[in-house]
Amino acid sequence: MAEAILCKHCQSDLRQKIRIPPGWPIPSEKKVGRVGKIVVGITIAITLYLAVGFYVSNTSQDKESMQAHDAAERCREEVDSYSGPAVGKSIIAEVCRKLEDDFRESLSHTP
């Protein structure tokens, strides 16, 4: 408080003035050097880059594309692991091709 006489932490007398010799910087006036400004600028740039990348990777189009890619991959795995009659395998393969075509058409690129 402005009217305090003693420091509540160390009990020192607050009425005494501290004299700072001429030429010394005032403690509250710390200057940021050129290197400090560069470091701050690089930190801000990296943070913005990561934030934009996170935003772009979480768009609904990207999520749909990832889901389509996973579904097509699982379908291909099912065809590869199928051990039944050849007719069944060809039906599953045709369904996978149709699924991939639908994904390509809806997302306008390959899943």
C-alpha positions as CSV (number, residue, x, y, z in Angstrom):
1,M,0.0,0.0,0.0
2,A,1.1,3.6,-0.6
3,E,0.9,4.5,3.1
4,A,2.9,1.5,4.3
5,I,5.9,2.2,6.4
6,L,7.4,-1.3,6.7
7,C,7.5,-4.1,4.2
8,K,5.1,-6.9,5.2
9,H,7.6,-9.5,4.1
10,C,11.0,-8.4,5.4
11,Q,10.1,-5.6,7.7
12,S,12.5,-3.1,6.0
13,D,11.7,0.6,6.3
14,L,10.0,1.7,3.1
15,R,10.5,5.4,3.9
16,Q,14.2,5.2,2.9
17,K,14.8,6.2,-0.7
18,I,17.1,4.0,-2.8
19,R,19.5,6.0,-4.9
20,I,20.5,4.7,-8.3
21,P,23.9,6.0,-9.6
22,P,23.7,7.9,-12.9
23,G,24.2,5.8,-15.9
24,W,22.6,2.7,-14.4
25,P,19.4,1.5,-16.0
26,I,16.3,1.7,-13.8
27,P,15.4,-1.9,-12.9
28,S,11.9,-1.7,-14.4
29,E,13.3,-0.4,-17.7
30,K,15.0,-3.6,-19.0
31,K,15.7,-3.3,-22.7
32,V,15.3,-6.3,-25.0
33,G,18.3,-6.6,-27.3
34,R,18.4,-7.6,-30.9
35,V,18.9,-11.3,-30.1
36,G,16.0,-11.2,-27.7
37,K,13.7,-9.7,-30.3
38,I,14.8,-12.3,-32.9
39,V,14.1,-15.1,-30.3
40,V,10.7,-13.7,-29.6
41,G,9.9,-13.3,-33.3
42,I,10.9,-16.9,-34.0
43,T,8.9,-18.2,-31.1
44,I,5.8,-16.3,-32.3
45,A,6.3,-17.6,-35.9
46,I,6.6,-21.2,-34.7
47,T,3.6,-20.9,-32.5
48,L,1.5,-19.5,-35.4
49,Y,2.8,-22.1,-37.7
50,L,1.8,-24.9,-35.3
51,A,-1.6,-23.3,-34.6
52,V,-2.5,-23.0,-38.3
53,G,-1.3,-26.6,-38.9
54,F,-3.4,-27.8,-36.1
55,Y,-6.4,-25.9,-37.4
56,V,-6.0,-27.2,-41.0
57,S,-5.5,-30.8,-39.9
58,N,-8.7,-30.7,-37.9
59,T,-11.0,-29.5,-40.6
60,S,-14.0,-31.6,-41.4
61,Q,-12.8,-32.3,-45.0
62,D,-9.5,-33.6,-43.6
63,K,-11.3,-35.8,-41.1
64,E,-13.6,-37.2,-43.8
65,S,-10.7,-37.9,-46.0
66,M,-8.9,-39.8,-43.2
67,Q,-12.0,-41.8,-42.4
68,A,-12.5,-42.6,-46.1
69,H,-8.8,-43.7,-46.4
70,D,-9.2,-45.9,-43.3
71,A,-12.4,-47.5,-44.6
72,A,-10.8,-48.2,-48.0
73,E,-7.7,-49.7,-46.3
74,R,-9.8,-52.0,-44.1
75,C,-11.8,-53.1,-47.2
76,R,-8.6,-54.0,-49.0
77,E,-7.4,-55.9,-45.9
78,E,-10.7,-57.8,-45.9
79,V,-10.2,-58.8,-49.6
80,D,-6.6,-59.9,-48.9
81,S,-7.6,-62.0,-45.8
82,Y,-10.7,-63.6,-47.4
83,S,-10.4,-67.3,-47.6
84,G,-13.8,-68.3,-49.0
85,P,-14.9,-69.0,-52.5
86,A,-13.5,-67.0,-55.3
87,V,-16.9,-65.6,-56.1
88,G,-17.2,-64.1,-52.6
89,K,-13.7,-62.6,-52.9
90,S,-14.6,-60.9,-56.2
91,I,-17.8,-59.5,-54.7
92,I,-15.9,-58.0,-51.8
93,A,-13.3,-56.6,-54.1
94,E,-16.0,-55.0,-56.3
95,V,-17.7,-53.5,-53.2
96,C,-14.3,-52.1,-52.2
97,R,-13.8,-50.6,-55.7
98,K,-17.3,-49.0,-55.5
99,L,-16.6,-47.7,-52.0
100,E,-13.3,-46.1,-53.2
101,D,-15.0,-44.6,-56.2
102,D,-17.7,-43.1,-54.1
103,F,-15.1,-41.6,-51.7
104,R,-13.1,-40.2,-54.6
105,E,-16.2,-38.6,-56.0
106,S,-17.4,-37.1,-52.7
107,L,-14.0,-35.9,-51.6
108,S,-12.8,-35.0,-55.1
109,H,-9.5,-36.8,-54.5
110,T,-8.1,-40.3,-53.8
111,P,-8.7,-41.6,-50.3
